Amino acid sequence: MSVDFEYGMFGLTAKIAGDVDHHAAAEMRVMIDGELERSMPDLLIFDMSGVTFMDSSGVGLVLGRVRTMKQWDGKVKISDPSARAEKILKMSGLEPMITWKPFGKEKRV
């Protein structure tokens, strides 16, 4: 499990790699929340191309950051999820937040 942060013209990208289970999601939550508090971006992008496993804890991670971002009128997008992450995200109803391809270059309509 790893989270790398990248600042760009679209906002803050949290690039997630590895398994997103209960334990990993708790650690990621702390790391992402700290970065959000420091930077307060208008947009948080979860790059989930490197996710190898994800359960409902990953959905909770995303939804919690949606609530956090709404506090300052920010938005959350999910960029290019792996096949495993995509399946869970679709089942949870988060599909409208998903963009395929790197964010800002080409979006799925």
Buried (B, 14 or more C-beta within 10 A) or exposed (E): BEBEBEEEEBBBBBBBBBBBBEEBBEEBBEBBEEBBEEEEBEBBBBBBBBBEBBBBBBBBBBBBBBEBBEEEEBBBBBBBBBEBBBEBBEEBEBEEBBBBEBBBEEEEE
